[in-house]
Amino acid sequence: MMWCPKVYALAALACGVIASLSTCEANKTTETLSPSDAQFCHGGLEVMYPEVDIRDCTIIPARLREKISKEWGPPKMKMATAKKRKYALMMVDPDAPSRRNPIRSYWRHWLIADIEGPELRSGNIKGSVLSEYARPTPPQHSGLHRYQFMLFEQPEDQTLSLSKEEMASLGKTRNTHTTLVSHLKTPT
């Protein structure tokens, strides 16, 4: 199956970039996003963890990375411009297990379908959880990881579900998710 043309909004963020916490990496303060990473973010999706409110692509400060990886649960999601429609939200790590060797790229960390637009506008999303939230926990010494939140407009007459293959795998490759999102509109 192919991705249908036209998705409402693609992620508001490459959830910062959360690094595996080796001593060397945890002390970095001059990390910056690449131009291609910065271009990923658009659409107005806001990702809110207890001490981090992310509205643009960013690198999560080292002092907060461990909290996201070990303490905090799923972020609140909000999009002020959400329409009165249904949406599907997917969080992936395109750098699994590392950016140098992303053989398990687009690892699925979270998937929710049937999110109502008014819930998304208020930041109180519900919906059908197809994959429970899994905290970002990149392998030690694997470098920085991008965590991307992608929001898709879901056709009103569609019920999304995972195939047996998708349920068995959190995403060995980007293609694992193609059947799932084939009925969604492509990100703009």
N, C-alpha and C positions, 0 to 999 in steps of 0.2 A: 504494500500500500504506500501511497505517497502522502506527504503533508498537504493539506488543502491550502490554497493560497489565502492569505490574510488573517493574521491573528491580531487581536486587539492590542495587547501590550506585552512587551517582553520585559522581564525583570527590571527592577529599579536598581539592581545592584549585583555586583559579583561579590556577594556578601563579604565585603571587604575581602581581604585575603587573610586567611587564618593559617598560621604556620605551625608546623610541628615544633614543639617547644624545646629545642636543644638550648643550652646555655648561651651559645654564640648568637643564635637567632633571636632569643628572647630579649637581648640587649640592643638590638638594632633600633635606630630611631630615624634613619634616613630612607626608609622604604618608600618607593613611589610606584604608581600604576603605570603600566606600559600604555602607549596610545591605543592599542587594540583593546586592552581591558577597559579603558575609560570609555571607549565607544560603545561597549556592550550595554551600558546602562541608559535606559530611556523608558518613558512610559509613566513615570510618577508613582511607582510602587514604593512604599515606605516600609522598612524592616526595623522592628523595634525589640531590642533585648532590654533587660532591666536597666542597664547603665549605658546603652548605646542606641541611638536613634539614627538610622542610616537612610538618607534620602538620595545619596549619590554613591557611585562606586568609590570605594575607599579601602585602605588597608587598616584593618582593626589594630588599634594600639596593642603592643605586646602584653601590657598589664591586664587586658581584657580577654585575650585569646584563651587563656586557661579557663576562665569563667564560662565562656561560650562552649568550650569543649568538655568541661567536667561538671559545671554547676547548674547552668541555666537550661530550661526546657525550650520548647519551640518559641520563636519570636512571634510577636503580634504583627499582623500584616494589615496595611491600610493603603487605600488608593482613593484619594478625594474625588477623582474624576470617573470612578466606576459608574457604569450605566446600569439600568434596571434589567440586568441579564444575569446569566450564570457564568461562572469562571472556574478554571482549573489551575491550581498552583503546583509547580514542581520545583524542588530544590535539588541541585546536582553538584557534584564535584567533577569538573572536566579534567582534573589533574591526578586522578587515582591510577596507580598508587603514588606517582610523582610526575611533575611537569616534564622531566626528561624522558620518562618512560610511561606514558599514560595508557597502558594496555587495558585498563579498566575505566577508561574515561567515561564521563557522564554517569558516574555512580549515583544512584538515586538515594537521597537522604530523606525525602518527604514528598508525599503526593496527596493532594486533596482535590476532589471534584465537587461539583454542585454547590459552589460558593455563590451565594446571592449577592448581587451588586450592592444593595443597601448595607449588608453586613460588612462588605469590603470597605465601603465608604466610612463606616463607623469604627472599623478596626476590630470588630468582634466577629471574626469569621467562624463559620461552622462548616458543614458540608460532609461529604462522604470521604472518610479517610481510606485511601487505597494503599498507602505505605505510611506507617507511623513515623514520626519525626525521629531521626537518628542524628545525634550531635556530631559536629565536625570533629573527627579524630584522625588526622593524617598520621601515617607512620613516622616514627622518629627519623630524623635526618633526611626527610623527603623534600624539604624545602617548602616554599610558600605554596599554598593551595588556594585556588579561586573557588568560591561557593556561589553558585548562581541561582537566583530565584526567578523562575519564568512563570508569567501569568498569561493564560490563554483564555480567550473568549470561548465558551462552550456552547455549541448549538443547543437551542432549547429542546429539540426533540431527541437529543442523544443522551444515553446513559453510558458513562465511561466505566470501564472495568479493565483489569489486567488479564492478559493471557496467562496460561500456565507457565510459559517460558518466562514472562516478565515477573510473575510471582516468585519463581524459583531463583531468579537472579535480580539483584539490585542494579544491574546494568554493567555488563562486561564491555559493551561498546555503545556508542550513540545509537546504533541501529536497533538495540534492544528496546528503545523507547519509541521507535518510529511507528509501530503498530498502535501503540497506546494513543499517541497524539495525531495519528493519521486523520482522525475525524475532527481535530481542532484546527483552527485557522492559524496560519504561520505567523510568527512574531514579526512585528513591523518596527 
